[in-house]
Amino acid sequence: MRVIRVTADLTVPDLDEAKAFYTDFLGLDAQDMGLDWVTRVVVPASGEHIQLLSRDATGPENPLLTVKVDDVDEAYATAQRLGYEIVHPLTTEGWGIRRFFVRAPGGIVLNIAQHHDPNE
């Protein structure tokens, strides 16, 4: 398994208010994800981004980071083998992501994810 990208997930009480702060004040571009509980703001020149979420749609708690990987099934098997706490089981979500949540040392919850082609 190889890590492709790491994204900060910030829990906010009001998505619209938070999105306005990051776009109007910091000049980031809003990227609509088509979901009512999460949005992304992007640094125009570099593509770096932050995800803003009110609550995770299916997970029992909000993650602090999303780690995109090239093989989420391998990551899940490795996390289980190493005895890490699985907070949300490996799931193929309707919005095109296959993911699970794992608790890292210190209690931080990570969303380990891979884009998924629903036609597979």
N, CA, C and O of each residue as an XYZ file, in Angstrom:
480
protein
N       0.844     -1.183      0.000
C       0.000      0.000      0.000
C       0.886      1.242      0.000
O       1.903      1.298      0.691
N       0.483      2.225     -0.780
C       1.225      3.485     -0.881
C       0.274      4.642     -0.618
O      -0.842      4.671     -1.137
N       0.724      5.598      0.195
C      -0.064      6.806      0.460
C       0.059      7.735     -0.732
O       1.160      8.005     -1.213
N      -1.078      8.222     -1.205
C      -1.130      9.114     -2.362
C      -1.268     10.572     -1.930
O      -0.649     11.462     -2.511
N      -2.102     10.810     -0.884
C      -2.357     12.183     -0.453
C      -2.918     12.164      0.968
O      -3.603     11.220      1.362
N      -2.622     13.202      1.722
C      -3.179     13.378      3.066
C      -3.928     14.704      3.082
O      -3.408     15.729      2.641
N      -5.164     14.672      3.598
C      -6.025     15.844      3.640
C      -6.499     16.084      5.062
O      -6.944     15.154      5.736
N      -6.407     17.322      5.522
C      -6.965     17.678      6.829
C      -8.477     17.735      6.723
O      -9.022     18.307      5.779
N      -9.159     17.135      7.707
C     -10.618     17.174      7.799
C     -10.975     18.018      9.015
O     -10.728     17.608     10.149
N     -11.548     19.182      8.789
C     -11.912     20.076      9.881
C     -13.414     19.990     10.139
O     -14.219     20.237      9.241
N     -13.784     19.642     11.357
C     -15.191     19.612     11.735
C     -15.637     21.033     12.059
O     -15.016     21.724     12.866
N     -16.717     21.455     11.420
C     -17.244     22.809     11.616
C     -18.747     22.723     11.872
O     -19.411     21.831     11.343
N     -19.291     23.638     12.674
C     -20.731     23.589     12.944
C     -21.588     24.087     11.778
O     -22.747     23.691     11.655
N     -21.030     24.954     10.917
C     -21.795     25.538      9.813
C     -20.918     25.535      8.559
O     -19.975     26.318      8.453
N     -21.235     24.649      7.612
C     -20.419     24.529      6.396
C     -20.373     25.812      5.587
O     -19.305     26.210      5.122
N     -21.506     26.463      5.414
C     -21.548     27.681      4.602
C     -20.693     28.782      5.217
O     -19.955     29.467      4.508
N     -20.789     28.953      6.521
C     -19.994     29.970      7.206
C     -18.506     29.661      7.094
O     -17.701     30.556      6.838
N     -18.140     28.396      7.287
C     -16.729     28.010      7.196
C     -16.212     28.173      5.770
O     -15.107     28.673      5.558
N     -17.014     27.750      4.795
C     -16.604     27.885      3.394
C     -16.383     29.355      3.041
O     -15.428     29.681      2.337
N     -17.249     30.240      3.518
C     -17.093     31.673      3.261
C     -15.794     32.200      3.861
O     -15.108     33.008      3.234
N     -15.454     31.758      5.053
C     -14.195     32.188      5.683
C     -13.006     31.807      4.815
O     -12.150     32.643      4.527
N     -12.951     30.550      4.398
C     -11.792     30.062      3.642
C     -11.740     30.612      2.220
O     -10.656     30.750      1.652
N     -12.893     30.926      1.641
C     -12.884     31.465      0.277
C     -12.768     32.985      0.275
O     -11.929     33.536     -0.437
N     -13.598     33.673      1.062
C     -13.608     35.135      1.062
C     -12.364     35.727      1.724
O     -11.771     36.675      1.211
N     -11.979     35.164      2.860
C     -10.848     35.712      3.609
C      -9.514     35.191      3.092
O      -8.602     35.980      2.846
N      -9.383     33.878      2.922
C      -8.100     33.297      2.521
C      -7.928     33.156      1.015
O      -6.820     32.904      0.540
N      -9.005     33.315      0.263
C      -8.905     33.255     -1.198
C      -8.813     31.861     -1.778
O      -8.387     31.695     -2.921
N      -9.206     30.845     -1.004
C      -9.205     29.488     -1.536
C     -10.422     29.295     -2.436
O     -11.422     30.000     -2.301
N     -10.330     28.346     -3.345
C     -11.438     28.027     -4.234
C     -12.307     26.951     -3.606
O     -11.789     25.971     -3.070
N     -13.617     27.121     -3.665
C     -14.543     26.101     -3.176
C     -14.679     25.022     -4.243
O     -14.753     25.316     -5.436
N     -14.710     23.788     -3.803
C     -14.885     22.662     -4.717
C     -16.088     21.857     -4.228
O     -16.009     21.158     -3.217
N     -17.184     21.961     -4.944
C     -18.401     21.267     -4.551
C     -18.207     19.769     -4.721
O     -17.786     19.303     -5.780
N     -18.516     19.021     -3.676
C     -18.370     17.571     -3.719
C     -19.709     16.876     -3.936
O     -19.774     15.649     -4.010
N     -20.787     17.674     -4.040
C     -22.094     17.110     -4.272
C     -22.711     16.442     -3.048
O     -23.655     15.663     -3.176
N     -22.189     16.739     -1.877
C     -22.693     16.161     -0.633
C     -23.045     17.289      0.320
O     -22.380     18.325      0.311
N     -24.066     17.118      1.135
C     -24.500     18.210      2.006
C     -23.755     18.278      3.339
O     -24.017     19.178      4.136
N     -22.847     17.363      3.596
C     -22.159     17.313      4.890
C     -20.657     17.585      4.797
O     -19.982     17.677      5.823
N     -20.130     17.712      3.581
C     -18.693     17.935      3.400
C     -18.462     18.795      2.163
O     -19.185     18.691      1.172
N     -17.443     19.642      2.239
C     -17.028     20.433      1.090
C     -15.505     20.555      1.145
O     -14.891     20.255      2.169
N     -14.915     20.984      0.068
C     -13.455     21.104     -0.008
C     -13.113     22.512     -0.444
O     -13.792     23.091     -1.291
N     -12.049     23.066      0.142
C     -11.495     24.343     -0.297
C     -10.056     24.086     -0.734
O      -9.317     23.337     -0.095
N      -9.676     24.731     -1.847
C      -8.433     24.390     -2.537
C      -7.573     25.629     -2.746
O      -8.079     26.694     -3.099
N      -6.272     25.484     -2.527
C      -5.307     26.531     -2.863
C      -5.203     26.547     -4.387
O      -4.782     25.554     -4.981
N      -5.583     27.668     -5.040
C      -5.633     27.690     -6.506
C      -4.318     27.313     -7.194
O      -4.334     26.575     -8.179
N      -3.212     27.793     -6.708
C      -1.941     27.585     -7.407
C      -1.364     26.186     -7.217
O      -0.676     25.680     -8.104
N      -1.632     25.554     -6.076
C      -0.956     24.293     -5.780
C      -1.873     23.068     -5.729
O      -1.408     21.939     -5.882
N      -3.167     23.288     -5.514
C      -4.076     22.162     -5.382
C      -4.169     21.595     -3.976
O      -4.956     20.684     -3.721
N      -3.367     22.131     -3.060
C      -3.500     21.688     -1.667
C      -4.909     22.024     -1.211
O      -5.506     22.996     -1.674
N      -5.440     21.212     -0.297
C      -6.830     21.446      0.073
C      -7.128     21.003      1.501
O      -6.368     20.272      2.136
N      -8.271     21.485      1.967
C      -8.813     21.165      3.280
C     -10.246     20.712      3.055
O     -10.962     21.295      2.240
N     -10.666     19.688      3.762
C     -12.072     19.292      3.721
C     -12.749     19.812      4.979
O     -12.225     19.675      6.084
N     -13.902     20.402      4.800
C     -14.715     20.909      5.894
C     -15.917     19.991      6.012
O     -16.601     19.740      5.020
N     -16.186     19.486      7.208
C     -17.326     18.608      7.363
C     -18.109     18.912      8.628
O     -17.550     19.274      9.664
N     -19.420     18.755      8.513
C     -20.285     18.974      9.663
C     -20.380     17.696     10.478
O     -20.284     17.731     11.705
N     -20.565     16.584      9.813
C     -20.610     15.270     10.439
C     -20.415     14.263      9.317
O     -20.867     14.484      8.193
N     -19.748     13.167      9.618
C     -19.544     12.159      8.592
C     -20.870     11.453      8.319
O     -21.629     11.168      9.245
N     -21.142     11.178      7.067
C     -22.434     10.608      6.680
C     -22.646      9.192      7.201
O     -23.777      8.827      7.522
N     -21.599      8.391      7.295
C     -21.782      6.999      7.713
C     -20.888      6.589      8.876
O     -21.174      5.598      9.547
N     -19.822      7.324      9.125
C     -18.913      6.964     10.209
C     -19.449      7.366     11.569
O     -20.241      8.303     11.667
N     -19.028      6.669     12.629
C     -19.517      6.971     13.964
C     -18.930      8.239     14.575
O     -19.476      8.779     15.537
N     -17.829      8.708     14.020
C     -17.234      9.971     14.458
C     -16.478     10.582     13.291
O     -16.177      9.901     12.310
N     -16.173     11.862     13.400
C     -15.474     12.553     12.320
C     -13.981     12.262     12.377
O     -13.387     12.271     13.455
N     -13.373     12.004     11.227
C     -11.926     11.833     11.187
C     -11.225     13.190     11.247
O     -11.821     14.225     10.947
N      -9.966     13.168     11.635
C      -9.144     14.374     11.633
C      -8.363     14.489     10.318
O      -8.063     15.588      9.849
N      -8.044     13.334      9.739
C      -7.308     13.292      8.480
C      -7.915     12.255      7.556
O      -8.411     11.220      8.003
N      -7.870     12.542      6.259
C      -8.165     11.539      5.247
C      -6.851     11.191      4.574
O      -6.127     12.071      4.108
N      -6.553      9.908      4.528
C      -5.336      9.418      3.883
C      -5.773      8.597      2.677
O      -6.334      7.511      2.818
N      -5.505      9.137      1.485
C      -5.820      8.408      0.248
C      -4.679      7.435     -0.025
O      -3.505      7.799      0.054
N      -5.038      6.196     -0.347
C      -4.050      5.152     -0.608
C      -4.340      4.492     -1.949
O      -5.421      4.653     -2.514
N      -3.363      3.749     -2.447
C      -3.553      3.068     -3.723
C      -4.177      1.682     -3.563
O      -4.598      1.083     -4.552
N      -4.245      1.158     -2.321
C      -4.854     -0.152     -2.088
C      -5.476     -0.182     -0.695
O      -4.818     -0.557      0.276
N      -6.734      0.210     -0.602
C      -7.404      0.308      0.691
C      -7.645     -1.071      1.305
O      -7.656     -1.206      2.528
N      -7.836     -2.086      0.481
C      -8.030     -3.437      1.013
C      -6.772     -3.928      1.726
O      -6.851     -4.532      2.795
N      -5.619     -3.664      1.126
C      -4.350     -4.020      1.758
C      -4.149     -3.231      3.052
O      -3.692     -3.782      4.054
N      -4.492     -1.940      3.029
C      -4.362     -1.108      4.230
C      -5.234     -1.646      5.358
O      -4.806     -1.693      6.511
N      -6.460     -2.051      5.024
C      -7.389     -2.584      6.016
C      -6.844     -3.875      6.624
O      -6.861     -4.050      7.843
N      -6.364     -4.770      5.776
C      -5.803     -6.034      6.254
C      -4.595     -5.783      7.159
O      -4.433     -6.456      8.177
N      -3.765     -4.835      6.801
C      -2.583     -4.518      7.602
C      -2.981     -3.922      8.946
O      -2.416     -4.291      9.976
N      -3.948     -3.005      8.950
C      -4.412     -2.409     10.210
C      -4.967     -3.487     11.136
O      -4.705     -3.467     12.339
N      -5.726     -4.421     10.585
C      -6.271     -5.509     11.393
C      -5.149     -6.404     11.929
O      -5.144     -6.764     13.106
N      -4.208     -6.756     11.063
C      -3.102     -7.629     11.457
C      -2.274     -7.006     12.574
O      -1.790     -7.706     13.463
N      -2.113     -5.677     12.522
C      -1.318     -4.980     13.532
C      -2.119     -4.673     14.801
O      -1.569     -4.163     15.777
N      -3.408     -4.981     14.784
C      -4.227     -4.831     15.975
C      -4.738     -3.430     16.248
O      -5.128     -3.128     17.376
N      -4.746     -2.562     15.235
C      -5.264     -1.212     15.431
C      -6.788     -1.242     15.506
O      -7.436     -2.094     14.898
N      -7.345     -0.305     16.259
C      -8.795     -0.230     16.414
C      -9.434      0.257     15.118
O      -9.121      1.342     14.627
N     -10.321     -0.545     14.579
C     -11.100     -0.158     13.411
C     -12.355      0.538     13.933
O     -13.186     -0.081     14.597
N     -12.484      1.824     13.628
C     -13.590      2.639     14.126
C     -14.809      2.520     13.212
O     -15.947      2.582     13.677
N     -14.569      2.351     11.921
C     -15.622      2.203     10.904
C     -15.114      1.138      9.933
O     -14.011      1.274      9.404
N     -15.892      0.085      9.686
C     -15.394     -1.018      8.858
C     -15.192     -0.616      7.398
O     -15.715      0.395      6.931
N     -14.427     -1.430      6.703
C     -14.196     -1.214      5.275
C     -15.540     -1.209      4.556
O     -16.288     -2.186      4.603
N     -15.832     -0.102      3.893
C     -17.142      0.124      3.289
C     -16.965      0.798      1.933
O     -16.124      1.682      1.772
N     -17.763      0.373      0.968
C     -17.823      1.069     -0.314
C     -18.995      2.033     -0.230
O     -20.149      1.613     -0.154
N     -18.696      3.317     -0.244
C     -19.713      4.356     -0.074
C     -20.339      4.710     -1.424
O     -19.698      4.586     -2.468
N     -21.579      5.146     -1.388
C     -22.324      5.488     -2.591
C     -21.757      6.652     -3.376
O     -22.109      6.838     -4.541
N     -20.885      7.440     -2.763
C     -20.328      8.605     -3.456
C     -18.974      8.302     -4.096
O     -18.249      9.225     -4.467
N     -18.621      7.013     -4.230
C     -17.444      6.649     -5.011
C     -16.154      6.487     -4.227
O     -15.070      6.596     -4.800
N     -16.247      6.231     -2.941
C     -15.069      6.031     -2.107
C     -15.189      4.682     -1.401
O     -16.265      4.318     -0.927
N     -14.101      3.956     -1.336
C     -14.015      2.749     -0.511
C     -13.091      3.125      0.634
O     -11.978      3.599      0.404
N     -13.550      2.914      1.889
C     -12.799      3.461      3.012
C     -13.083      2.721      4.304
O     -14.025      1.936      4.414
N     -12.220      3.008      5.290
C     -12.433      2.587      6.665
C     -11.809      3.639      7.571
O     -10.975      4.433      7.134
N     -12.217      3.639      8.835
C     -11.625      4.543      9.825
C     -10.797      3.703     10.787
O     -11.211      2.616     11.192
N      -9.628      4.215     11.148
C      -8.756      3.555     12.108
C      -8.321      4.585     13.147
O      -8.122      5.758     12.832
N      -8.179      4.128     14.386
C      -7.723      5.036     15.443
C      -6.206      4.913     15.567
O      -5.679      3.827     15.809
N      -5.519      6.028     15.399
C      -4.062      6.082     15.523
C      -3.681      6.242     16.995
O      -4.516      6.637     17.809
N      -2.443      5.944     17.338
C      -1.998      6.210     18.709
C      -2.273      7.674     19.070
O      -2.052      8.575     18.260
N      -2.751      7.893     20.279
C      -3.121      9.233     20.702
C      -4.604      9.504     20.522
O      -5.107     10.531     20.978
N      -5.313      8.589     19.858
C      -6.756      8.706     19.739
C      -7.276      9.344     18.472
O      -8.490      9.404     18.277
N      -6.403      9.820     17.604
C      -6.844     10.482     16.367
C      -7.449      9.457     15.410
O      -6.897      8.374     15.216
N      -8.588      9.812     14.816
C      -9.249      8.934     13.849
C      -8.848      9.352     12.437
O      -8.954     10.520     12.064
N      -8.385      8.369     11.660
C      -8.009      8.582     10.265
C      -9.008      7.885      9.356
O      -9.431      6.761      9.627
N      -9.377      8.553      8.291
C     -10.202      8.002      7.225
C      -9.234      7.505      6.157
O      -8.596      8.315      5.484
N      -9.113      6.198      5.992
C      -8.225      5.611      4.987
C      -9.097      5.300      3.787
O     -10.039      4.515      3.897
N      -8.800      5.905      2.631
C      -9.737      5.876      1.511
C      -9.050      5.661      0.172
O      -7.868      5.952     -0.012
N      -9.841      5.142     -0.749
C      -9.411      4.972     -2.146
C     -10.622      5.250     -3.013
O     -11.727      4.809     -2.696
N     -10.428      5.980     -4.108
C     -11.526      6.175     -5.047
C     -11.951      4.816     -5.579
O     -11.128      3.923     -5.780
N     -13.251      4.678     -5.803
C     -13.804      3.392     -6.229
C     -14.668      3.603     -7.445
O     -15.499      4.510     -7.478
N     -14.474      2.769     -8.445
C     -15.321      2.810     -9.637
C     -16.553      1.955     -9.375
O     -16.437      0.737     -9.239
N     -17.737      2.572     -9.301
C     -18.949      1.816     -8.994
C     -19.312      0.774    -10.050
O     -20.164     -0.080     -9.807
N     -18.678      0.836    -11.212
C     -18.960     -0.132    -12.277
C     -18.130     -1.395    -12.159
O     -18.294     -2.323    -12.951
N     -17.235     -1.440    -11.173
C     -16.388     -2.631    -11.014
C     -17.104     -3.695    -10.241
O     -16.549     -4.769    -10.009
